[in-house]
Amino acid sequence: MKKILNSLYILNPDTMIGLDGENIVVQRDDEVVGRVRLHEIESINYFGYRAVSPALMESCIKHGVSLNFFRPSGRFMARATGLQNGNVLLRRQQYRVADSATDSLKIAKNFIIGKIYNARWVIERTIRDHAMRVDAEALKAKSTYLKNSLSLVANAKSDAQLRGLEGEAASVYFSVFNTMILQQKDDFKFDSRNKRPPLDNVNALLSLTYTMLAHMCEAGLEGAGLDSYVGFFHKDRSGRKSLALDLMEEMRTCFADRFVLYLINKRIICNDHFLKKENGSVILTDEGRKVFFTKWEERKHETLTHPFTNEKIEWGIVPHIQSMLLARYLRGDIDEYPPFFWK
């Protein structure tokens, strides 16, 4: 079983990182401010424009530690990894399935079934836990709509039909997202999903959370030997990791969205943790990012029982398990790709 290691976040844009033996050394103004063992880290997330030493980059690639580069605002720029793992025969089968409208639709439907199922249970969990604080009847109506849409997705006959059903379900789910925000409602009001750039506090949190989840899915797919650029629901587009976006659909609501609601409803993140820029975009401050990533790492290490393997695992393992199951399906080891169903 894969073990989830820690991730290192370099949030100060004036910080440089290098290598000393088997240790990552963090420097600021020629002063060493931190030292971390490389073998205890699975990824380095660098927010800034300074420098990563060539020696550290070489060692990261050799040991499978991913280097993710972000602008200080939090926008993703690039990712450096080593050689792709896996069997070329598996990838060739992946490409054949992606080129078949019928075969790719079969997998794509399961991604979206998982997404809608989990969105429904996020709503149902809110009703169960906070019935006296929310409009339970309105939430129940949306939950019923999502439940009914599952059979429509399962019987979709084309990519276009599936995309239409997925879009309608997402619209229904987000129409009650603001209702699930129970605290700090004046500072965390959600009207609609906006991005590139996010224009309010909630969307700033959602965008960053989705970015981090996408990296987890990409790592899981590459670890399973799959090509993260070639998807089944998200079609090929230059520079887009379509299969990583496919895989994260199942986990958007139950992992990413619930994490955002947790930060807001537990008052862990507050309005002072955000900065509004001249162009209207909203980003987390340095202190806000520290709080965010501390809690993100904690959430990755929380445990659950996987619905298909029936094993007790950490949340951070879920993308790796789903990637493994997808690879097994493509190899013909199992009859169908099993979506991740959270409850």
C-alpha positions in Angstrom: 0.0 0.0 0.0 1.3 3.4 -0.9 2.2 5.7 2.0 1.2 9.4 1.9 4.2 11.5 2.7 4.3 15.2 3.6 4.3 18.1 1.2 6.5 21.1 1.6 5.1 24.5 0.9 7.4 27.5 0.3 5.1 30.5 0.6 7.6 33.4 1.0 8.5 34.6 -2.5 12.0 35.7 -1.3 12.9 32.2 -0.3 15.4 29.9 -2.1 15.7 26.2 -1.7 18.6 23.9 -2.3 20.1 20.5 -1.4 22.6 19.6 1.4 23.3 15.9 1.4 19.8 14.3 1.6 18.2 17.4 3.1 16.2 20.2 1.5 17.6 23.5 2.8 15.4 26.6 2.9 17.2 29.9 2.8 16.2 33.5 3.1 18.7 36.4 2.8 21.6 33.9 2.9 20.3 32.5 6.2 19.1 28.9 6.6 15.6 29.1 8.0 14.6 25.4 7.5 15.9 21.9 6.8 13.7 18.9 5.8 14.7 15.4 4.9 14.0 14.8 1.2 12.9 11.2 1.6 10.0 12.3 3.9 8.6 14.6 1.2 6.4 13.7 -1.8 6.0 17.1 -3.3 7.4 20.7 -3.1 5.0 23.5 -3.8 7.0 26.7 -4.5 5.2 30.1 -4.5 7.6 32.7 -5.9 10.1 33.6 -8.5 13.5 33.0 -6.8 15.4 29.8 -7.2 15.4 26.0 -6.8 19.0 24.7 -7.1 19.7 22.3 -10.0 21.1 19.8 -7.5 17.7 19.8 -5.6 15.8 19.5 -8.9 17.9 16.6 -10.0 17.5 14.8 -6.7 13.7 15.4 -6.7 13.4 13.9 -10.2 15.5 10.9 -9.2 13.4 10.2 -6.0 10.0 10.9 -7.6 9.4 14.2 -5.6 7.2 16.5 -7.7 8.1 20.2 -7.9 5.1 22.4 -8.4 5.6 26.1 -9.2 3.0 28.8 -8.5 2.8 32.5 -8.8 2.7 34.3 -5.4 -1.0 34.9 -6.1 -1.5 31.1 -6.0 -2.0 30.5 -9.7 -0.3 27.4 -11.0 2.5 27.8 -13.5 4.4 24.5 -14.0 5.2 21.1 -12.7 8.5 19.2 -12.9 8.6 15.4 -12.6 10.8 12.6 -13.6 10.4 10.0 -16.3 6.8 8.7 -16.6 6.2 5.4 -15.0 4.2 2.4 -16.2 3.8 0.0 -19.0 3.7 1.2 -22.6 1.1 -1.4 -23.4 -1.2 0.1 -20.8 -0.9 3.5 -22.3 -1.5 2.2 -25.8 -4.7 0.6 -24.6 -5.6 3.9 -22.9 -5.2 5.7 -26.3 -7.3 3.1 -28.1 -10.1 3.5 -25.6 -9.9 7.3 -25.8 -10.2 7.1 -29.6 -13.4 5.0 -29.3 -16.5 7.1 -28.7 -18.4 4.1 -27.3 -15.6 2.9 -25.0 -14.6 6.3 -23.7 -18.3 7.2 -23.0 -18.6 4.1 -20.8 -15.8 5.3 -18.5 -16.8 9.0 -18.7 -20.3 8.1 -17.5 -18.9 6.4 -14.4 -16.8 9.5 -13.6 -19.9 11.6 -13.7 -22.1 9.1 -11.8 -19.5 9.3 -9.0 -19.5 13.1 -9.1 -23.3 13.4 -8.9 -23.7 10.7 -6.3 -21.1 12.4 -4.0 -22.6 15.9 -4.6 -26.0 14.5 -3.5 -24.5 13.1 -0.3 -22.7 16.4 0.5 -26.2 17.9 0.5 -27.7 15.0 2.4 -25.0 15.3 5.1 -25.8 18.9 5.5 -29.5 18.1 6.0 -28.6 15.4 8.5 -26.2 17.5 10.6 -27.8 20.9 10.4 -31.5 20.4 9.8 -32.5 23.2 12.1 -30.2 25.7 10.5 -30.9 25.2 6.8 -33.9 25.1 4.5 -34.1 21.3 4.6 -37.0 21.1 2.2 -35.1 23.1 -0.5 -32.0 21.0 -0.1 -34.0 17.8 -0.2 -35.5 18.9 -3.5 -32.1 19.4 -5.0 -30.9 16.1 -3.6 -33.8 14.3 -5.2 -33.1 16.0 -8.6 -29.5 14.7 -8.4 -30.7 11.2 -7.5 -33.0 11.1 -10.5 -30.2 12.4 -12.8 -28.0 9.3 -12.0 -30.2 7.0 -14.2 -30.2 9.6 -17.0 -26.4 9.7 -16.9 -26.1 5.9 -16.9 -28.3 5.8 -20.0 -26.6 8.7 -21.9 -26.0 7.8 -25.5 -23.5 10.5 -26.5 -20.7 12.8 -25.2 -22.9 15.8 -25.8 -25.8 14.3 -23.8 -23.5 13.4 -21.0 -22.0 16.9 -20.9 -25.5 18.4 -20.8 -26.5 16.2 -17.9 -23.3 16.9 -16.0 -23.7 20.7 -16.5 -27.3 20.6 -15.3 -26.4 18.6 -12.2 -23.5 21.0 -11.4 -25.8 23.9 -11.7 -28.3 22.4 -9.3 -25.6 21.5 -6.8 -24.0 25.0 -6.8 -27.5 26.6 -6.5 -27.6 25.5 -2.9 -23.9 25.8 -2.1 -24.4 29.1 -0.4 -27.0 27.4 1.9 -24.4 25.0 3.1 -22.2 28.0 4.3 -23.4 28.3 7.9 -20.9 30.8 9.3 -19.4 34.1 8.3 -22.1 34.5 5.7 -21.5 38.2 5.1 -17.8 37.5 4.1 -18.4 34.2 2.4 -21.4 34.7 0.1 -21.5 32.4 -2.9 -23.6 33.5 -5.9 -22.0 31.4 -8.7 -18.8 29.7 -9.7 -16.2 32.1 -11.2 -12.5 31.6 -12.0 -9.6 32.9 -14.0 -9.6 34.9 -11.8 -11.8 34.1 -8.8 -13.8 37.2 -7.8 -14.8 36.4 -4.2 -13.5 34.6 -1.1 -15.4 31.4 -1.7 -14.3 31.0 -5.3 -10.7 31.8 -4.3 -10.8 28.9 -1.9 -12.5 26.6 -4.5 -10.0 27.4 -7.2 -7.0 26.7 -5.0 -8.5 23.5 -3.6 -9.3 22.2 -7.1 -5.8 23.0 -8.2 -4.3 21.0 -5.4 -6.7 18.1 -6.0 -5.8 18.0 -9.7 -2.1 17.6 -8.7 -3.0 14.7 -6.5 -5.0 13.0 -9.3 -2.1 13.7 -11.8 0.3 12.0 -9.4 -2.0 9.0 -8.9 -2.4 8.5 -12.7 1.2 8.8 -13.5 2.1 6.4 -10.6 -0.4 3.9 -12.1 1.4 4.2 -15.5 -1.4 6.2 -17.2 -1.1 9.3 -19.4 -2.7 12.2 -17.5 -3.2 14.2 -20.7 -5.5 11.7 -22.5 -9.0 11.7 -20.9 -12.3 10.2 -21.6 -14.8 12.9 -20.5 -12.5 15.9 -20.9 -11.2 15.6 -24.5 -7.7 16.3 -25.8 -6.5 19.9 -25.5 -2.9 21.0 -25.8 -1.4 21.5 -22.4 -4.5 20.2 -20.5 -4.2 17.1 -18.3 -7.6 15.9 -19.3 -7.5 12.5 -17.5 -6.5 14.2 -14.2 -9.6 16.5 -14.6 -11.7 13.4 -15.3 -10.6 11.6 -12.2 -11.0 14.6 -9.9 -14.7 14.9 -10.9 -15.6 12.2 -8.4 -13.7 13.9 -5.6 -14.6 17.6 -6.2 -17.6 17.7 -3.9 -16.8 15.1 -1.2 -13.2 16.1 -0.8 -12.5 19.6 -2.2 -15.9 21.3 -1.6 -16.3 19.8 1.9 -12.8 21.0 2.8 -13.8 24.6 1.7 -17.0 24.4 3.7 -15.0 23.1 6.7 -12.6 26.0 6.6 -15.4 28.5 6.5 -17.9 26.9 8.9 -15.3 26.2 11.5 -14.0 29.8 11.1 -10.5 28.6 10.4 -10.3 30.9 7.4 -11.7 34.5 7.8 -12.1 37.6 5.7 -8.7 38.9 6.9 -7.0 36.0 5.1 -7.9 37.5 1.7 -6.6 40.3 -0.5 -8.6 41.9 -3.3 -6.4 43.1 -6.2 -6.9 46.0 -8.6 -8.3 43.8 -11.3 -11.0 42.5 -9.0 -9.4 39.1 -8.4 -9.3 37.7 -4.8 -6.3 35.8 -3.5 -5.2 34.4 -0.1 -2.7 36.4 1.9 0.6 34.8 3.0 -1.0 34.0 6.4 -4.1 32.7 4.7 -2.1 30.3 2.6 -0.2 29.0 5.7 -3.5 28.2 7.4 -4.9 26.7 4.2 -2.0 24.3 3.5 -1.7 23.3 7.1 -5.3 22.1 7.2 -5.0 20.7 3.6 -2.2 18.4 4.8 -4.2 17.4 7.9 -7.2 16.5 5.7 -5.1 14.4 3.4 -4.1 12.2 6.3 -7.7 11.7 7.7 -8.9 8.1 7.2 -11.9 6.5 5.6 -12.9 3.0 4.3 -12.7 2.8 0.5 -16.1 1.6 -0.8 -14.6 -0.8 -3.4 -11.5 -2.2 -1.8 -13.0 -2.1 1.7 -9.6 -1.0 3.0 -9.0 1.7 5.6 -7.0 4.4 3.8 -6.1 8.0 4.1 -7.9 10.6 1.9 -4.7 11.4 0.1 -4.6 7.8 -1.1 -8.0 7.9 -2.9 -6.6 9.3 -6.2 -4.0 6.6 -6.3 -6.5 3.8 -5.6 -8.9 5.1 -8.3 -6.0 5.4 -10.7 -5.1 1.8 -10.0 -8.6 0.7 -10.5 -8.8 2.5 -13.8 -5.6 0.8 -15.0 -7.0 -2.5 -14.0 -10.1 -1.9 -16.0 -8.1 -0.9 -19.1 -6.0 -4.0 -18.8 -9.2 -6.1 -18.6 -8.7 -7.3 -15.0 -12.1 -6.0 -13.9 -15.3 -5.7 -15.9 -16.0 -2.0 -15.2 -14.3 1.1 -13.7 -15.8 1.5 -10.2 -16.4 5.2 -9.3 -15.6 6.4 -5.9 -18.8 6.6 -3.8 -18.6 8.6 -0.6 -21.2 8.5 2.1 
